[in-house]
Amino acid sequence: MAGRDTAPRVAIFSDTFTPHVNGVARTLGRLVGALRERGGEATVVTVDAPGSANDDVVRWPAIPFWRYPELRIAAPSTRDARRVIRAMRPDLVHVATPFGVGLAARHAAALERVPYVSSFHTDFAQYLRFYNLRPLESVAWPYLRWFHNGGARTFAPTRLGAAALAARGFERVSVWGRGVDRTQFSPSFRGYALRRALGIRDGELMLACVGRLAPEKGIGVLLRAMTRVHAISGSRVRLALAGDGPAERQFRAEAPAGTVFAGRLAGTLLSEFYASADAFVFASTTDTFGNVLLEAMASGLPVIAPDRGPTLEIAGQENALLVAVEDPIALAGGIQQLAGSPALRRRLVIRSLATAAARSWTTVWDDLFAEYRAVADTPLIRA
C-alpha cells in the first residue's frame, strides 16, 4: 500500500453518482476528489445516466426503477466488477449502495481477495412505505444486514446512526462523518437581487428548503404546515423550495399560494439561495445525515429540524429549533415561532455558524483514510 501520508487506491462501486443530484452522489464526488488530491487513486463504477458522456467513470447499462424513474438499476455483473478490480489492483473496494452495482462489487471483492468496506447512506427500509412497497419491509433489514456484514467496515455518517445500525445487528460499524465547504456556503453570498427574482417582497420572511422533491423528504407535510401558517397569520412567510424530483407536479398542486419553486440549483446560485433566505426548514425524518443542514448553517441560517433521528447529531437543542416535523400542526407552530422571534433567529444563527465551523472536511478525510489503511493492512480471513 502507499505511504502512510498518501491516500490509498480505492475502487468505488455505487448505483448513483454524478450527474445524479443527491447527497450520496455529492458525497462520493467529494471522496473521489479527496483521494486524488492526497496522492491516491479512485476508480468509480456506477450506472449510465443522461448527461454522463465523456467522463472518466465506468458506467454500466441501466434502466429506470419503475417506482422511482430517477433511480436507475443495473444488472449485477460480477464478471465486469472483477475486470475492474483486476485492472486497478486497488487497496480496497468501497461499496456505497446495495443494488446491482454494489451487489456485484461485494461478490467480486470476495472472489478477488480484496478487502471491501461499505457505507450506509440511505435508509431504504424506511423509504418503502412512501412508495407502496411496505410488504418488502420484512426482508429489507435482513438483506441490508447480510449485505453490509460481509465487509470489513460499515460506515455510518453519524454516531447516532452507527449505534442504530449496531442495535439492528450490523457488525464492525464505524463513523464516516461529513463536513461543509465554508467557501461555497457562507453568509457573504446574501443578496437581495435573488430574493427579488424569486418574488420575495420587502418585509417577507423567506423560509428555504433544499432537496429532492420526493415523498420521503417530508415536503407534503411541510406544504400542509405552510397552508396552516398562511391561514392563521397571513402570507408574511414565503416558502422557497430548491430542487426537483418525482413528486414535483403533485407538490405544485398542493402548495399554498405564494410558494416558490426555484428548481434545481447548483454552484453560486445555490450558495446565494441559501444565504439570501431568512430561515431554513428540514422536514425529512428519513435522512441518515442531512448535508443540507450543514450547508444552511454555514450560510448563516437559523434551522428548523426534526426532533428525532440521526440528524440530531447535527441539529440539536443547542443550535436548532426542534419540531415534530411529521406533524403539520407542530411544524406550523415551529415556523410561526421562528418567524415571530428575531431574537431567536439571531441566537440560532450564532450557534449554526459555530457548528459549521467545527465540521472540517480535512478532519473527515483524515479519519476515513486512517480507517481505509487499517482495513487494507489487515490480512483477510474470509474465503
C-alpha positions, 0 to 999 in steps of 0.5 A: 500500500502507499505511504502512510501520508498518501491516500490509498487506491480505492475502487468505488462501486455505487448505483448513483453518482454524478450527474445524479443530484443527491447527497450520496452522489455529492458525497462520493464526488467529494471522496473521489476528489479527496483521494486524488488530491492526497496522492491516491487513486479512485476508480468509480463504477456506477450506472449510465445516466443522461448527461454522463458522456465523456467522463472518466467513470465506468458506467454500466447499462441501466434502466429506470426503477419503475417506482422511482424513474430517477433511480436507475438499476443495473444488472449485477455483473460480477464478471465486469466488477472483477475486470475492474478490480483486476485492472486497478489492483486497488487497496480496497473496494468501497461499496456505497449502495446495495443494488446491482452495482454494489451487489456485484462489487461485494461478490467480486471483492470476495472472489478477488481477495480484496478487502471491501468496506461499505457505507450506509447512506440511505435508509431504504427500509424506511423509504418503502412505505412512501412508495407502496412497497411496505410488504418488502419491509420484512426482508429489507433489514435482513438483506441490508444486514447480510449485505453490509456484514460481509465487509470489513467496515460499515460506515455510518455518517453519524454516531447516532446512526452507527449505534442504530445500525449496531442495535439492528445487528450490523457488525464492525460499524464505524463513523464516516462523518461529513463536513461543509465547504465554508467557501461555497456556503457562507453568509457573504453570498446574501443578496437581495437581487435573488430574493427579488427574482424569486418574488420575495417582497420587502418585509417577507420572511423567506423560509428555504428548503433544499432537496429532492422533491420526493415523498420521503423528504417530508415536503407534503407535510411541510406544504400542509404546515405552510397552508396552516401558517398562511391561514392563521397569520397571513402570507408574511412567510414565503416558502422557497423550495430548491430542487426537483424530483418525482413528486414535483407536479403533485407538490405544485398542486398542493402548495399554498399560494405564494410558494416558490419553486426555484428548481434545481440549483447548483454552484453560486446560485445555490450558495446565494439561495441559501444565504439570501433566505431568512430561515431554513426548514428540514422536514425529512425524518428519513435522512441518515445525515442531512448535508443540507443542514450543514450547508444552511448553517454555514450560510448563516441560517437559523434551522428548523429540524426534526426532533428525532433521528440521526440528524440530531447529531447535527441539529440539536437543542443547542443550535436548532429549533426542534419540531415534530416535523411529521406533524403539520400542526407542530411544524406550523407552530415551529415556523410561526415561532421562528418567524415571530422571534428575531431574537431567536433567529439571531441566537440560532444563527450564532450557534449554526455558524459555530457548528459549521465551523467545527465540521472540517472536511480535512478532519473527515478525510483524515479519519476515513483514510486512517480507517481505509489503511487499517482495513487494507493492512489487515490480512483477510480471513474470509474465503 
